[in-house]
Amino acid sequence: MSLRSWPLTLDLMDYIRIAICVCVAAFVCSQGRMPGFFAPLKLGPSVAAEIKEEDPPERDPKYYFQASTVVFRIDNTLFRIHENFLSSEENTLCSRIRQSRSPEIWLDGSSDARAIVLDDIPIEEFRSLLYYFYYERTHQLARELGEVEYLQELLAVSYRTRMPEIFEYASNRLSNLQPPLPPHQRVSLYLRYEDSLSERDWLYPAVAELLGQVEPLDSEQARQVGLELLQMIACMREDMDGDGTFR
């Protein structure tokens, strides 16, 4: 039969048959099976990842205390801590808690489901802050980070959350390390926290060491020092005599 001779009119039974076919096909597809094969529909890994629901958050194994008063969430990890550690009105975490207690805010930190989300604090910085609160004085728990990395994380989070006493503690510990931090690292820390660290204690001694350093900085060290300071050091070296004194 040619296309020209195909009937163009449908009676009531034709419409009913079409409707039944459409319903059956829709049901079969909704069950994850391909029409005609009745085999489970298998999705590729990329498609499966897209439709997979978000994994439920996990409680941090070290910093989730049942008797505590406020729950924070960073990424997919929950922290339940004692609110009295954040009693200072100056720091931003205390401000977040106060704001969350407003009637119109649902995420008030009262439970896992209502945890206060901290999307501006890296998780390792937050863990370093909690280690300081709970274990710095007693050392009942071994640190996962080395001393230098821990103090740098503590310096960063205390600066970020406006906790000046903890910032001073971390900066003093870093400045008194033995052996001391390499000069390029001290310069890098000063440039990052310029408004809170002393030029006399951090910048000048480090620049003096760089001036007397025989071996050149590698690319990573130079990046930490910065182009402007590198140019200044180069100019100062040109004005120095061989004995290290200025002309």
C-alpha positions as CSV (number, residue, x, y, z in Angstrom):
1,M,0.0,0.0,0.0
2,S,1.4,3.4,-1.0
3,L,1.4,6.4,1.2
4,R,-1.1,8.1,-1.1
5,S,-3.6,5.2,-0.5
6,W,-3.1,5.3,3.4
7,P,-6.4,6.1,5.1
8,L,-6.3,9.6,6.7
9,T,-9.4,9.2,8.9
10,L,-9.5,7.4,12.2
11,D,-12.6,6.1,14.0
12,L,-13.2,6.0,17.7
13,M,-11.6,2.5,18.2
14,D,-8.4,3.8,16.5
15,Y,-8.1,6.6,19.0
16,I,-8.7,4.2,21.9
17,R,-6.0,1.8,20.6
18,I,-3.5,4.7,20.2
19,A,-4.2,6.0,23.8
20,I,-3.7,2.5,25.2
21,C,-0.4,2.1,23.4
22,V,0.8,5.5,24.7
23,C,-0.1,4.7,28.3
24,V,1.6,1.3,28.1
25,A,4.8,2.8,26.7
26,A,4.8,5.5,29.4
27,F,4.4,2.9,32.1
28,V,7.1,0.7,30.8
29,C,9.6,3.6,30.5
30,S,8.7,4.8,34.0
31,Q,9.8,1.4,35.3
32,G,13.2,1.8,33.8
33,R,12.6,-0.8,31.0
34,M,12.9,-0.4,27.3
35,P,9.7,-1.2,25.3
36,G,10.0,-4.6,23.6
37,F,13.0,-5.8,25.6
38,F,11.8,-5.7,29.2
39,A,15.3,-5.4,30.5
40,P,16.3,-2.9,33.2
41,L,17.6,0.4,31.8
42,K,21.2,0.8,32.7
43,L,22.6,4.4,33.0
44,G,26.1,5.4,32.3
45,P,28.3,6.6,35.2
46,S,28.0,10.3,34.3
47,V,24.2,10.1,34.1
48,A,24.0,8.2,37.3
49,A,26.2,10.7,39.1
50,E,23.9,13.6,37.9
51,I,20.7,12.0,39.2
52,K,22.2,10.6,42.4
53,E,21.0,12.5,45.5
54,E,23.4,14.3,47.7
55,D,25.0,12.1,50.3
56,P,23.9,12.9,53.8
57,P,26.4,14.8,55.9
58,E,28.7,12.9,58.2
59,R,29.6,13.8,61.8
60,D,33.2,14.6,62.3
61,P,34.8,11.8,64.4
62,K,36.7,14.1,66.7
63,Y,34.7,17.3,66.9
64,Y,31.1,16.2,67.3
65,F,30.2,16.4,71.0
66,Q,26.7,15.2,71.9
67,A,26.5,17.5,74.9
68,S,27.4,20.6,72.9
69,T,25.1,23.4,71.9
70,V,25.6,24.4,68.3
71,V,26.1,22.5,65.0
72,F,28.1,23.8,62.1
73,R,28.4,22.3,58.6
74,I,31.4,22.6,56.3
75,D,31.1,20.8,53.0
76,N,29.6,17.5,53.9
77,T,30.9,17.3,57.5
78,L,29.0,18.3,60.8
79,F,30.7,19.7,63.8
80,R,28.9,20.0,67.2
81,I,30.8,22.2,69.6
82,H,30.3,24.2,72.8
83,E,29.1,27.7,72.1
84,N,31.0,29.2,75.0
85,F,34.2,29.0,73.0
86,L,32.8,31.6,70.7
87,S,31.6,33.9,73.5
88,S,33.5,37.0,72.2
89,E,31.2,39.3,70.3
90,E,34.1,40.4,68.1
91,N,34.4,37.2,66.1
92,T,32.4,36.3,63.0
93,L,31.4,32.9,64.2
94,C,29.6,34.4,67.2
95,S,27.9,36.9,64.8
96,R,26.7,34.0,62.6
97,I,25.2,32.3,65.7
98,R,23.4,35.4,66.7
99,Q,22.1,36.0,63.2
100,S,20.9,32.4,63.0
101,R,18.8,32.8,66.1
102,S,16.5,35.3,64.3
103,P,12.9,34.0,63.9
104,E,13.1,34.0,60.1
105,I,16.3,31.9,60.0
106,W,15.7,28.2,59.8
107,L,19.3,27.0,59.9
108,D,20.0,28.0,63.6
109,G,22.5,25.3,64.5
110,S,20.2,23.5,66.9
111,S,20.4,20.1,65.2
112,D,22.1,18.3,62.3
113,A,19.3,19.1,59.9
114,R,19.5,22.8,60.9
115,A,23.3,23.1,61.0
116,I,24.8,26.6,60.4
117,V,26.6,26.3,57.0
118,L,30.1,27.8,57.0
119,D,30.9,28.1,53.3
120,D,33.7,30.6,53.7
121,I,36.0,28.6,56.0
122,P,38.2,25.7,54.8
123,I,37.6,22.6,56.7
124,E,41.2,22.1,57.8
125,E,41.4,25.6,59.2
126,F,38.2,25.0,61.2
127,R,39.6,21.7,62.6
128,S,42.8,23.6,63.6
129,L,40.7,26.1,65.5
130,L,38.8,23.4,67.3
131,Y,42.0,21.7,68.2
132,Y,43.2,24.9,69.8
133,F,39.9,25.2,71.7
134,Y,39.8,21.6,73.0
135,Y,43.3,20.2,73.0
136,E,46.0,22.9,72.7
137,R,46.6,23.1,76.4
138,T,46.1,19.5,77.4
139,H,47.5,17.7,74.3
140,Q,45.1,14.8,74.9
141,L,44.7,14.4,71.2
142,A,47.6,14.2,68.7
143,R,47.5,16.7,65.9
144,E,47.1,15.4,62.4
145,L,49.1,18.3,61.0
146,G,52.7,19.1,61.7
147,E,53.4,22.1,63.9
148,V,54.2,24.6,61.2
149,E,51.1,23.7,59.1
150,Y,48.9,23.7,62.1
151,L,50.1,27.1,63.2
152,Q,49.6,28.5,59.7
153,E,46.1,27.1,59.5
154,L,45.4,28.6,63.0
155,L,46.8,31.9,61.9
156,A,44.6,31.9,58.8
157,V,41.3,30.9,60.5
158,S,41.8,33.3,63.4
159,Y,42.4,36.1,61.0
160,R,39.4,35.1,58.9
161,T,37.1,34.9,61.9
162,R,38.5,38.0,63.7
163,M,39.9,36.3,66.8
164,P,42.9,38.6,67.6
165,E,44.1,36.7,70.7
166,I,44.4,33.4,68.8
167,F,46.0,35.2,65.9
168,E,48.6,36.7,68.3
169,Y,49.2,33.3,69.8
170,A,49.8,31.6,66.4
171,S,52.0,34.4,65.1
172,N,54.2,34.4,68.2
173,R,54.6,30.7,68.0
174,L,55.5,30.9,64.3
175,S,58.0,33.8,64.8
176,N,59.8,31.8,67.6
177,L,60.1,28.5,65.9
178,Q,63.5,26.8,66.1
179,P,64.8,26.4,63.5
180,P,63.0,29.6,62.2
181,L,60.9,29.6,59.1
182,P,62.8,30.3,55.9
183,P,62.9,34.0,55.0
184,H,60.7,33.7,51.9
185,Q,57.9,32.1,54.0
186,R,58.1,34.8,56.6
187,V,57.8,37.4,53.9
188,S,54.8,35.6,52.4
189,L,53.0,35.5,55.8
190,Y,53.7,39.2,56.3
191,L,52.3,40.1,52.9
192,R,49.2,38.1,53.6
193,Y,48.5,39.6,57.0
194,E,50.2,42.9,56.6
195,D,47.7,44.8,58.7
196,S,48.2,42.5,61.7
197,L,51.9,41.6,61.7
198,S,54.8,43.9,62.5
199,E,57.2,45.0,59.8
200,R,60.1,45.1,62.3
201,D,59.5,41.6,63.5
202,W,58.5,39.9,60.3
203,L,59.5,41.8,57.1
204,Y,62.9,43.5,57.9
205,P,64.7,40.5,59.3
206,A,63.5,38.3,56.5
207,V,64.5,40.8,53.8
208,A,68.0,41.1,55.5
209,E,68.4,37.3,55.3
210,L,67.3,37.3,51.6
211,L,69.9,40.0,50.9
212,G,72.6,37.8,52.3
213,Q,71.4,34.6,50.7
214,V,73.9,33.2,48.2
215,E,71.6,30.8,46.3
216,P,68.8,32.2,44.2
217,L,65.2,31.6,45.0
218,D,63.4,29.0,43.1
219,S,60.1,29.8,41.2
220,E,57.8,28.9,44.2
221,Q,59.9,30.9,46.7
222,A,59.9,33.8,44.3
223,R,56.2,33.6,43.9
224,Q,55.7,33.8,47.7
225,V,58.0,36.8,48.0
226,G,56.3,38.7,45.2
227,L,57.6,40.6,42.1
228,E,57.8,44.0,43.8
229,L,59.8,42.9,46.7
230,L,62.1,40.8,44.5
231,Q,62.8,43.9,42.4
232,M,63.6,45.9,45.6
233,I,66.0,43.2,46.8
234,A,67.7,43.1,43.4
235,C,68.3,46.8,43.5
236,M,69.6,46.7,47.1
237,R,72.0,43.9,46.1
238,E,73.4,46.1,43.4
239,D,74.2,48.8,45.9
240,M,76.0,46.3,48.3
241,D,79.7,45.8,48.4
242,G,81.2,42.3,48.5
243,D,81.4,42.3,52.3
244,G,77.6,42.8,52.6
245,T,77.7,46.5,53.4
246,F,76.1,49.2,51.4
247,R,78.1,51.6,49.3
